[in-house]
Amino acid sequence: MSLMEEWTLVVKTRNLHLANPLVSRHLETFVKKFKAAYMQKFDGKTLYLDLLRRIHAEPTLADEFPFVSDRLAWDQPASSLSITRAETRRILSLPPAERSPFETSFMARLLELTAFVDKFDRPAHVDKVTLARGIARFAKFLTVQKDKFLFRQGKIESRAFLILRGNVNIVNEDVNTLQPGLALKQYDVLATLSAGDSFGELSLVTRLQRSASALAACEVDLMLWSSAQNFSQH
């Protein structure tokens, strides 16, 4: 019996015995424990998991992107997670003009609940998901391996990042000379960012040098924006 079949059986059994307060109380406790154990399958901190948990809690969201939701299997969380990540990579690899409304909605829901969206001015008549669609439309996908730099301290560039999966260390670089001709790179970790965190936004609107470096603490998936032009026009 699959997990979903077990859950259906639990719900049916619960409904059959609600007239008996004692049985109902025991069933209520069992249902809560079952649901908690089920949701543990989605434990973790990635935006992919956040979206899966949200779809599970708000099933109507699935209607916005059936090309993904129709393939999700709630008793196979690993498969659902893999599908969500693969679709994110695929959509963000498409030119913005080639992304369908369903694909744009999928990316908007992935982005909607992050603090990154709140950093943009939003007119009163524009809801948050509409703003998220506009921002996500121009995002790209980037995977960076552990111990690789996303950008270096002192460099000038225009790129902002949002972490989908993994951790990024923001570090201050310093060189200590051990002896003539030999130097050791040391990094003072200023902050460790995780899924849902964003960084580098200031570079989209300024031409200032990076005040610190960003270093992947593990393999990390990111949304990437490389120019302020798109935001200013939309």
C-alpha contacts under 8 A as a table, 3 or more apart, distances in Angstrom:
res1	aa1	res2	aa2	distance
1	M	5	E	6.09
1	M	6	E	6.58
2	S	5	E	5.16
2	S	6	E	6.28
2	S	75	D	6.73
3	L	6	E	5.03
3	L	7	W	6.19
3	L	74	W	7.96
3	L	75	D	5.25
4	M	7	W	4.99
4	M	8	T	6.21
4	M	74	W	7.06
4	M	75	D	6.05
5	E	8	T	5.08
5	E	9	L	6.20
6	E	9	L	5.07
6	E	10	V	6.22
7	W	10	V	5.03
7	W	11	V	6.30
8	T	11	V	5.17
8	T	12	K	6.23
9	L	12	K	5.14
9	L	13	T	6.07
10	V	13	T	5.13
10	V	14	R	6.06
10	V	31	V	7.05
11	V	14	R	5.09
11	V	15	N	6.28
11	V	31	V	7.99
12	K	15	N	5.21
12	K	16	L	6.34
13	T	16	L	5.16
13	T	17	H	6.66
14	R	17	H	5.61
14	R	18	L	6.41
14	R	24	S	6.85
14	R	27	L	6.05
14	R	28	E	7.51
15	N	18	L	5.67
16	L	19	A	7.89
17	H	20	N	5.75
17	H	23	V	6.48
17	H	24	S	6.02
18	L	21	P	6.64
18	L	23	V	7.34
18	L	24	S	5.07
19	A	24	S	7.35
20	N	23	V	5.44
20	N	24	S	5.84
21	P	24	S	4.94
21	P	25	R	6.04
22	L	25	R	5.26
22	L	26	H	6.49
23	V	26	H	5.22
23	V	27	L	6.08
24	S	27	L	5.07
24	S	28	E	5.96
25	R	28	E	5.02
25	R	29	T	6.35
26	H	29	T	5.20
26	H	30	F	6.25
27	L	30	F	4.92
27	L	31	V	6.02
28	E	31	V	5.15
28	E	32	K	6.30
29	T	32	K	5.23
29	T	33	K	6.30
30	F	33	K	5.16
30	F	34	F	6.03
31	V	34	F	5.01
31	V	35	K	6.04
32	K	35	K	5.16
32	K	36	A	6.11
33	K	36	A	5.09
33	K	37	A	6.14
34	F	37	A	5.16
34	F	38	Y	6.09
35	K	38	Y	4.97
35	K	39	M	6.14
36	A	39	M	5.21
36	A	40	Q	6.35
37	A	40	Q	5.21
37	A	41	K	7.29
38	Y	41	K	5.74
38	Y	42	F	7.89
39	M	42	F	5.43
39	M	43	D	6.87
39	M	53	R	7.99
40	Q	43	D	4.92
41	K	77	P	6.47
42	F	49	L	6.25
42	F	52	L	7.86
42	F	53	R	7.02
42	F	77	P	6.67
43	D	49	L	7.57
44	G	49	L	6.97
45	K	49	L	6.78
45	K	50	D	7.28
45	K	165	R	7.45
45	K	194	S	7.76
45	K	195	A	6.18
46	T	49	L	5.32
46	T	50	D	6.30
46	T	164	L	5.76
46	T	165	R	4.77
46	T	166	G	7.22
46	T	195	A	5.06
46	T	196	G	7.37
47	L	50	D	4.82
47	L	51	L	6.16
47	L	110	L	6.53
47	L	164	L	5.10
47	L	165	R	6.60
47	L	195	A	6.06
47	L	196	G	6.34
48	Y	51	L	5.31
48	Y	52	L	6.37
48	Y	81	L	6.56
48	Y	84	T	6.23
48	Y	85	R	6.46
48	Y	110	L	7.26
48	Y	164	L	7.01
48	Y	165	R	7.68
49	L	52	L	4.98
49	L	53	R	6.07
49	L	81	L	6.79
50	D	53	R	5.23
50	D	54	R	6.18
50	D	110	L	7.97
51	L	54	R	4.98
51	L	55	I	6.17
51	L	109	R	7.26
51	L	110	L	5.94
52	L	55	I	5.17
52	L	56	H	6.23
52	L	80	S	7.88
52	L	81	L	7.63
53	R	56	H	5.09
53	R	57	A	6.27
54	R	57	A	5.02
54	R	58	E	5.84
55	I	58	E	4.94
55	I	59	P	5.19
55	I	60	T	7.57
55	I	61	L	5.92
55	I	62	A	6.29
56	H	59	P	5.71
58	E	61	L	5.98
59	P	62	A	5.69
59	P	63	D	7.94
60	T	63	D	5.69
60	T	64	E	7.85
61	L	64	E	5.68
61	L	65	F	7.74
62	A	65	F	5.73
62	A	66	P	6.00
62	A	68	V	7.99
62	A	69	S	5.35
62	A	70	D	7.99
63	D	66	P	5.57
63	D	69	S	7.68
64	E	102	F	6.08
64	E	105	S	6.38
64	E	106	F	7.14
65	F	68	V	5.84
65	F	69	S	6.31
65	F	102	F	4.95
65	F	103	E	6.72
65	F	105	S	6.76
65	F	106	F	5.84
66	P	69	S	4.78
66	P	70	D	5.27
66	P	102	F	7.79
67	F	70	D	6.03
67	F	71	R	7.21
67	F	102	F	7.86
68	V	71	R	5.58
68	V	72	L	6.77
68	V	83	I	7.43
68	V	84	T	7.16
68	V	87	E	7.50
69	S	72	L	5.23
71	R	80	S	7.57
71	R	83	I	7.79
72	L	76	Q	7.99
72	L	79	S	7.54
72	L	80	S	4.99
72	L	83	I	7.53
73	A	76	Q	5.24
73	A	77	P	6.84
73	A	79	S	7.33
73	A	80	S	6.07
74	W	77	P	5.87
74	W	80	S	7.31
76	Q	79	S	5.50
76	Q	80	S	6.38
77	P	80	S	4.95
77	P	81	L	5.99
78	A	81	L	5.14
78	A	82	S	6.22
79	S	82	S	5.06
79	S	83	I	6.21
80	S	83	I	5.14
80	S	84	T	6.18
81	L	84	T	5.14
81	L	85	R	6.22
82	S	85	R	5.25
82	S	86	A	6.06
83	I	86	A	5.11
83	I	87	E	6.07
84	T	87	E	5.30
84	T	88	T	6.20
85	R	88	T	5.08
85	R	89	R	6.27
86	A	89	R	5.18
86	A	90	R	6.14
87	E	90	R	4.97
87	E	91	I	5.99
88	T	91	I	5.36
88	T	92	L	6.08
88	T	107	M	7.18
88	T	141	F	7.76
89	R	92	L	5.38
89	R	93	S	6.14
89	R	141	F	5.84
90	R	93	S	5.20
90	R	94	L	6.75
91	I	94	L	5.36
91	I	99	R	6.83
91	I	103	E	6.64
92	L	95	P	7.69
92	L	139	A	6.34
92	L	140	K	4.78
92	L	141	F	5.24
93	S	140	K	6.21
93	S	141	F	6.32
94	L	98	E	6.25
94	L	99	R	6.49
95	P	98	E	5.48
95	P	99	R	6.92
96	P	99	R	5.51
96	P	137	R	5.75
96	P	138	F	5.96
99	R	103	E	5.89
99	R	104	T	6.34
100	S	103	E	5.09
100	S	104	T	6.17
101	P	104	T	5.00
101	P	105	S	6.09
102	F	105	S	5.12
102	F	106	F	6.25
103	E	106	F	5.07
103	E	107	M	6.42
104	T	107	M	5.24
104	T	108	A	6.10
104	T	133	R	6.15
104	T	136	A	7.26
104	T	137	R	6.43
105	S	108	A	4.93
105	S	109	R	6.17
105	S	133	R	6.50
106	F	109	R	5.38
106	F	110	L	6.41
107	M	110	L	5.03
107	M	111	L	6.28
107	M	133	R	7.14
107	M	136	A	6.04
107	M	137	R	7.83
108	A	111	L	5.08
108	A	112	E	5.61
108	A	129	V	6.22
108	A	130	T	7.78
108	A	132	A	4.91
108	A	133	R	4.65
108	A	135	I	7.94
108	A	136	A	5.88
109	R	112	E	5.00
109	R	113	L	7.51
109	R	129	V	6.95
109	R	132	A	7.54
110	L	113	L	7.42
111	L	114	T	5.75
111	L	116	F	7.92
111	L	117	V	7.30
111	L	132	A	6.21
111	L	136	A	7.05
112	E	117	V	6.58
112	E	128	K	6.73
112	E	129	V	5.71
112	E	132	A	5.43
113	L	117	V	7.55
114	T	117	V	6.07
114	T	118	D	7.52
114	T	196	G	5.57
114	T	197	D	7.45
115	A	118	D	5.14
115	A	119	K	6.77
115	A	196	G	7.31
115	A	197	D	7.26
115	A	198	S	7.85
116	F	119	K	5.44
116	F	120	F	7.64
116	F	162	L	7.50
116	F	196	G	7.90
116	F	197	D	7.35
116	F	198	S	6.12
117	V	120	F	5.86
117	V	128	K	7.66
117	V	131	L	7.41
117	V	132	A	6.33
117	V	135	I	7.81
118	D	121	D	7.47
122	R	126	V	6.36
122	R	127	D	7.76
122	R	128	K	7.72
122	R	131	L	7.14
123	P	126	V	5.46
124	A	127	D	7.48
126	V	130	T	6.39
126	V	131	L	6.77
127	D	130	T	5.48
127	D	131	L	6.53
128	K	131	L	5.14
128	K	132	A	6.13
129	V	132	A	4.81
129	V	133	R	6.17
130	T	133	R	5.10
130	T	134	G	6.53
131	L	134	G	5.18
131	L	135	I	6.33
132	A	135	I	5.09
132	A	136	A	5.86
133	R	136	A	5.19
133	R	137	R	5.91
134	G	137	R	5.34
134	G	138	F	7.51
134	G	234	H	6.80
135	I	138	F	6.19
135	I	139	A	7.07
135	I	231	F	7.06
136	A	139	A	5.14
138	F	225	W	6.89
138	F	230	N	7.10
139	A	223	M	5.85
139	A	224	L	5.43
139	A	225	W	5.27
140	K	223	M	5.54
140	K	224	L	4.95
140	K	225	W	6.47
141	F	221	D	7.34
141	F	222	L	5.95
141	F	223	M	5.03
141	F	224	L	6.06
142	L	221	D	5.82
142	L	222	L	5.15
142	L	223	M	6.30
142	L	224	L	6.60
143	T	219	E	7.10
143	T	220	V	5.62
143	T	221	D	4.53
143	T	222	L	6.27
144	V	148	K	6.58
144	V	150	L	7.52
144	V	216	A	6.72
144	V	219	E	5.74
144	V	220	V	5.37
144	V	221	D	6.65
145	Q	148	K	5.79
145	Q	216	A	6.61
145	Q	218	C	6.38
145	Q	219	E	4.37
145	Q	220	V	6.50
146	K	215	L	7.91
146	K	216	A	5.05
146	K	217	A	5.44
146	K	218	C	4.06
146	K	219	E	4.82
146	K	220	V	7.47
147	D	215	L	5.98
147	D	216	A	5.17
147	D	217	A	5.97
147	D	218	C	6.90
148	K	215	L	5.75
148	K	216	A	5.55
149	F	152	R	6.74
149	F	213	S	7.25
149	F	214	A	5.72
149	F	215	L	4.45
149	F	216	A	6.30
150	L	213	S	7.57
150	L	214	A	5.37
150	L	215	L	6.02
150	L	216	A	7.21
151	F	155	K	7.52
151	F	210	R	7.97
151	F	213	S	5.62
151	F	214	A	5.54
151	F	215	L	7.62
152	R	155	K	5.85
152	R	210	R	6.87
152	R	212	A	6.75
152	R	213	S	4.38
152	R	214	A	6.64
153	Q	172	N	7.37
153	Q	173	E	7.13
153	Q	209	Q	7.28
153	Q	210	R	4.93
153	Q	211	S	5.55
153	Q	212	A	4.40
153	Q	213	S	4.51
154	G	209	Q	4.85
154	G	210	R	4.88
154	G	211	S	6.21
154	G	212	A	7.26
155	K	209	Q	5.13
155	K	210	R	5.45
156	I	203	S	8.00
156	I	207	R	6.28
156	I	208	L	6.07
156	I	209	Q	4.65
156	I	210	R	6.24
157	E	203	S	6.54
157	E	207	R	7.03
157	E	209	Q	7.68
157	E	210	R	7.99
158	S	203	S	4.78
158	S	204	L	4.99
158	S	205	V	7.81
158	S	206	T	7.88
158	S	207	R	7.50
158	S	226	S	5.59
158	S	227	S	5.82
158	S	228	A	7.57
159	R	200	G	6.31
159	R	201	E	7.14
159	R	203	S	6.17
159	R	204	L	6.21
159	R	224	L	6.90
159	R	225	W	5.54
159	R	226	S	4.24
159	R	227	S	6.49
160	A	198	S	7.46
160	A	199	F	5.97
160	A	200	G	4.37
160	A	201	E	4.78
160	A	202	L	7.80
160	A	203	S	6.94
160	A	204	L	6.80
160	A	224	L	5.88
160	A	225	W	5.19
160	A	226	S	6.45
161	F	198	S	5.48
161	F	199	F	5.48
161	F	200	G	6.23
161	F	201	E	7.38
161	F	222	L	6.27
161	F	223	M	5.63
161	F	224	L	4.80
161	F	225	W	6.49
162	L	195	A	7.68
162	L	196	G	6.46
162	L	197	D	5.87
162	L	198	S	4.21
162	L	199	F	6.67
162	L	222	L	5.42
162	L	223	M	5.03
162	L	224	L	6.68
163	I	166	G	6.98
163	I	167	N	7.50
163	I	193	L	7.95
163	I	194	S	6.41
163	I	195	A	4.74
163	I	196	G	5.53
163	I	197	D	5.73
163	I	198	S	6.26
163	I	220	V	7.27
163	I	221	D	6.18
163	I	222	L	4.54
163	I	223	M	6.50
164	L	195	A	5.04
164	L	196	G	6.28
164	L	220	V	7.48
164	L	221	D	5.28
164	L	222	L	5.12
164	L	223	M	6.87
165	R	194	S	7.26
165	R	195	A	5.19
165	R	220	V	5.44
165	R	221	D	5.03
165	R	222	L	7.01
166	G	194	S	6.00
166	G	195	A	6.19
166	G	217	A	7.59
166	G	218	C	6.20
166	G	219	E	6.23
166	G	220	V	4.50
166	G	221	D	6.65
167	N	192	T	6.63
167	N	193	L	5.48
167	N	194	S	4.54
167	N	195	A	6.91
167	N	216	A	6.42
167	N	217	A	5.42
167	N	218	C	6.20
167	N	219	E	7.86
167	N	220	V	6.39
168	V	192	T	5.71
168	V	193	L	5.14
168	V	194	S	6.56
168	V	214	A	6.52
168	V	215	L	5.65
168	V	216	A	4.56
168	V	217	A	5.18
168	V	218	C	7.48
168	V	220	V	7.53
169	N	189	V	6.35
169	N	190	L	7.41
169	N	191	A	5.85
169	N	192	T	4.47
169	N	193	L	6.25
169	N	214	A	5.75
169	N	215	L	5.11
169	N	216	A	6.18
169	N	217	A	5.99
170	I	189	V	5.96
170	I	190	L	5.54
170	I	191	A	5.23
170	I	192	T	6.24
170	I	193	L	7.62
170	I	212	A	6.50
170	I	213	S	5.71
170	I	214	A	4.63
170	I	215	L	6.35
171	V	187	Y	5.74
171	V	188	D	5.33
171	V	189	V	4.38
171	V	190	L	5.31
171	V	191	A	7.17
171	V	212	A	5.74
171	V	213	S	5.20
171	V	214	A	6.19
171	V	215	L	7.13
172	N	187	Y	5.67
172	N	188	D	5.03
172	N	189	V	6.46
172	N	190	L	6.81
172	N	212	A	5.20
172	N	213	S	6.26
173	E	185	K	7.32
173	E	186	Q	6.25
173	E	187	Y	4.94
173	E	188	D	6.52
173	E	212	A	7.29
173	E	213	S	7.11
174	D	185	K	6.35
174	D	186	Q	5.51
174	D	187	Y	6.30
174	D	188	D	7.68
175	V	183	A	6.53
175	V	184	L	6.03
175	V	185	K	5.08
175	V	186	Q	6.16
176	N	183	A	5.94
176	N	184	L	5.75
176	N	185	K	6.82
176	N	186	Q	7.31
177	T	180	P	7.02
177	T	181	G	7.92
177	T	182	L	6.18
177	T	183	A	4.47
177	T	184	L	6.44
178	L	182	L	6.05
178	L	183	A	5.81
178	L	184	L	7.04
179	Q	182	L	5.48
179	Q	183	A	7.23
189	V	192	T	7.39
193	L	197	D	5.92
193	L	198	S	7.87
194	S	197	D	5.70
198	S	201	E	7.60
200	G	203	S	5.74
200	G	204	L	7.65
201	E	204	L	5.59
201	E	205	V	7.73
202	L	205	V	5.76
202	L	206	T	6.19
203	S	206	T	5.08
203	S	207	R	6.30
203	S	208	L	6.86
203	S	210	R	7.95
204	L	226	S	7.40
204	L	227	S	5.88
204	L	228	A	4.76
205	V	228	A	6.12
210	R	213	S	7.07
216	A	219	E	6.65
216	A	220	V	6.58
217	A	220	V	7.89
227	S	230	N	6.71
228	A	231	F	5.52
228	A	232	S	6.38
229	Q	232	S	5.32
229	Q	233	Q	6.41
230	N	233	Q	5.33
230	N	234	H	6.34
231	F	234	H	5.35
